[in-house]
Amino acid sequence: MEGTADFSGFKFSTAGVDSIGRIDGGGTFSLMGIVSLELGEFNYETADENDTITLSMPTATSADSAGVDSSATVEVTKYLHFAPSSSGQALHISLSEGISGGVEEVIYYQKEDGQNYLRIKKASLQLNDQASLFVGMEFIEEASGFALSVAGGGSFAGSGVAAAGSISTIKVTTFGLGSLLQLKPQ
């Protein structure tokens, strides 16, 4: 096993570990040339009792707005964030047999009232050049209910499939599902 990682912020005192720190700029690890693992930045923080952490989160429309950086602040008691590395993924693993996969980004936080948020952006799996799968999801919990959205797809030998679904009980109950199947002509 060999590897490198830029790590900072680890703090301890006579009471124990005060902060587990974070991976800054990512890290790479290799096991006998068979398995390689690349990590992006890793942030985890828990607020002190009776305190919160202010996060600046991109808004849903900011990703679609070219050059516009809009965000909203969220007060949380804890959060976890796997951010992309130079490869564009928060986590990437590959095996020498041509199997690889990863996750572009993961963010989780819990608000002061116990409501949770989780987003997994583009989890993927590739099997050589023969097949690929990807999925993303977002879970939002509010006082009035929850919302869960999932979308994914894949391809095998030139044929593809994609599906998306959403269910929400926030304010009103809604449900939706869609799919697409594209077959390669023979």
Secondary structure as UniProt FT lines:
FT   STRAND          2..13
FT   TURN            14..15
FT   STRAND          16..31
FT   TURN            32..34
FT   STRAND          35..39
FT   STRAND          41..46
FT   TURN            49..50
FT   STRAND          53..58
FT   TURN            60..64
FT   TURN            66..67
FT   STRAND          71..83
FT   TURN            86..87
FT   STRAND          91..95
FT   TURN            96..97
FT   STRAND          99..111
FT   TURN            112..113
FT   STRAND          116..127
FT   TURN            128..130
FT   STRAND          131..142
FT   TURN            143..144
FT   STRAND          145..156
FT   TURN            157..158
FT   STRAND          159..168
FT   STRAND          174..182
//
